[in-house]
Amino acid sequence: MQSMKEKAMELFKIDRPFAITMWEFSWIERRWPGAGYEDWDQALTELTDRGYDAVRIDAFPHLMAWDAHREWTLKPVWNTQDWGSRSVNKITLHDDFRGFLAACRRHNVRVALSTWFREDLDNTCMSILTAQDHARIWIKTLDYIRAWGELDNILYVDLCNEFPLSCWAPFFTRYERGGHDSPLCVRWMKEAIAEFKSAYPQIPVTFSFTAPFRDLDEDVSFLDFIEPHVWMTNSSEFYDKVHYDFARFDDTGYNNLALNGERIYRESKAHYDQCLIDEIERVAEWSRRNNKPLVTTECWAIVDYKDGPLLHWDWILDLNRLGVTTAAKTGCWAGMATSNFCGPQFVGMWREHTWHREMTEIIHNSRMR
């Protein structure tokens, strides 16, 4: 039987663990002056200077499959966060997607594809009625990428971000609002992956998940690898104490986070650090039981953060350092991020050049087992 290291090296065509960041839909939505991605070459130069090897982005497969040349009007998914745009926006995918992939190749940055199924005015994602539909929009998207000569730089495909959360997979949650381990959800994932593999068997494919990770023996045999999103906040009562509730168009939660978050963490630092360590070890055990390598692109401190008054970055940096060093020691991660704030729009995180170099060096030097 192949070791996890051998699987990862063959699957991702790597000789060491890779450092990856999440640029989700910001890569195309945040292109106004000062938004961070108006010059892809500059952003990618800064990324590689910090030691990163790959980006995970939204490929908008539902829109690519429907009409790659159309100008799509996107509704904001929130106005409280700095991922993407806080107000209505317009994108045209074909030329920009092709251009971004070409820019990544120029900078030797590999590209992982995912999707948050961004809502357009027609709510096009709701045309996905079956698992086969889900796979076919991805197949059509990869057909474009193959025609552009960029398929060999695709690191993997995540068929849906944090499946099956209702904010990212409303086409599925109209049938059921269960977890990723529910029978209906598992059947959907298996069928979608089988359909996808019939067209692109050489591309590593998965569904990414967020907590809870309840059953470490759940069937993940149909996934090429496991992509769990792991945070201290999802394995503790931290957000309850802070009174942060993920509101997308109300800043009350952010005000509570600014006023109370750092204080509550520091008052019980040992407890919250241990919550993160325990969750990482739990996910690593999930990996070992299934002999599946891990990739984590959203992690380690808290889920939501941004630059703002009273929102200091030092405690976030410390928690993320703990996450990277703990995960690296397990030998289970083929690739990992240093946080989900590693983009030029998060100035307080992005400016910490030395910190990024230290973290990516830890990732590169970690040893899979």
C-alpha positions, 0 to 999 in steps of 0.5 A, spaced: 500 500 500 502 506 498 504 511 503 500 518 504 507 521 502 507 517 496 500 518 494 501 526 495 507 526 491 503 522 485 497 526 486 499 533 486 506 532 482 510 535 488 516 533 491 515 537 498 509 540 501 506 546 498 504 553 501 497 555 498 493 561 499 486 562 498 484 568 493 477 565 492 473 570 488 477 576 489 482 575 484 477 577 479 472 581 483 477 586 487 480 590 481 478 597 482 484 601 484 487 599 491 483 593 491 489 588 491 488 585 485 488 590 479 495 588 477 495 580 477 503 580 476 504 585 482 500 580 486 503 574 484 510 577 485 508 579 492 505 572 493 511 568 491 516 573 494 513 570 501 514 563 499 507 561 496 507 556 491 499 555 489 493 559 489 486 556 490 481 561 486 473 561 484 473 558 477 465 560 477 463 554 473 456 555 473 457 561 469 463 559 465 458 553 463 452 557 461 456 563 458 463 564 459 463 571 454 457 574 458 458 580 462 455 577 469 452 582 474 454 579 481 450 580 488 454 581 494 455 575 498 456 580 504 458 587 506 462 586 512 468 582 509 473 583 505 473 577 500 470 579 494 466 586 493 462 589 498 457 591 493 454 589 486 459 588 481 460 585 474 465 580 471 466 577 464 470 571 465 473 568 459 478 573 457 480 574 465 480 567 467 485 565 461 489 571 463 489 570 470 491 562 469 497 565 464 499 570 469 500 564 474 504 560 469 509 566 468 510 566 476 510 558 477 504 559 481 500 552 481 492 553 481 487 550 485 480 551 483 474 551 487 467 555 487 463 559 492 457 559 487 457 566 487 449 569 486 448 573 479 442 576 478 439 570 474 441 565 480 444 561 475 447 556 480 440 553 481 439 550 474 444 545 478 438 539 479 443 533 479 450 531 481 451 530 474 449 537 472 454 539 478 460 535 475 458 537 467 459 545 469 466 543 471 467 539 465 465 544 461 470 549 465 476 544 464 474 544 457 476 551 456 482 550 460 485 545 456 483 549 450 487 554 453 493 550 454 493 551 462 490 544 464 497 542 466 498 547 471 491 545 475 493 543 482 486 540 483 479 541 483 474 542 489 467 541 486 464 546 492 467 550 497 465 547 504 459 543 501 454 543 503 453 549 506 447 553 504 451 559 503 455 556 498 451 550 495 443 552 495 442 548 489 443 542 494 440 545 500 433 545 497 433 538 498 436 537 504 440 541 510 444 535 513 452 535 514 457 532 509 456 525 512 449 525 511 447 519 506 444 524 501 450 528 501 455 522 500 451 520 494 451 526 491 458 527 492 460 520 489 456 521 483 459 528 481 466 525 482 464 519 478 461 523 472 467 528 473 472 523 473 469 520 466 472 526 463 478 528 467 481 522 471 488 525 471 485 531 475 485 530 483 478 532 485 475 533 492 469 537 496 472 541 501 469 541 508 468 545 514 467 543 522 464 539 525 468 533 523 464 528 527 465 521 524 473 520 523 471 513 520 466 516 515 467 514 508 471 518 504 474 513 499 471 517 493 475 523 494 482 523 492 484 527 498 481 531 504 480 538 504 478 540 511 478 547 513 480 548 520 479 554 525 480 555 533 473 558 533 470 552 530 472 547 535 471 552 541 466 556 544 470 562 542 464 566 538 459 564 543 463 568 548 464 574 543 457 574 540 459 573 533 454 570 529 457 571 521 452 576 520 453 578 512 450 585 512 450 587 519 456 589 523 454 588 530 458 581 530 464 585 528 463 590 533 463 585 538 469 582 535 473 588 535 471 590 543 472 583 546 475 578 541 482 579 543 481 580 550 477 573 551 482 570 547 488 572 551 484 571 558 484 564 556 490 563 551 492 556 553 485 553 553 484 556 546 490 554 543 489 547 546 482 547 542 486 548 535 491 543 537 486 538 538 482 539 532 488 539 528 490 532 531 483 530 530 483 531 523 490 528 522 487 522 525 482 522 520 487 522 514 491 517 517 485 512 518 483 513 511 490 514 508 488 520 505 493 526 504 490 533 507 490 540 504 487 546 508 486 552 505 482 556 510 485 556 517 487 556 523 485 562 528 478 565 526 474 564 520 472 572 519 477 578 520 479 584 516 483 591 517 479 595 522 479 599 528 481 595 534 482 589 530 489 587 531 493 582 527 498 580 532 494 575 536 491 572 529 499 571 527 500 567 533 494 563 532 496 561 525 503 560 527 501 555 532 496 552 527 502 551 521 507 548 526 502 543 529 499 541 522 506 540 519 509 536 525 503 531 523 506 529 517 499 528 514 498 535 510 500 535 502 499 542 502 496 548 507 495 555 508 498 560 513 491 563 514 485 565 510 487 572 510 493 571 505 491 576 500 493 583 498 487 586 501 488 584 508 494 589 509 495 588 516 497 580 514 500 581 507 505 586 510 508 581 515 513 579 509 518 575 514 512 572 518 510 569 511 517 567 509 518 563 516 511 560 515 512 557 508 519 555 510 516 550 515 511 548 510 516 546 505 520 543 510 515 539 513 515 531 512 509 527 510 509 520 512 
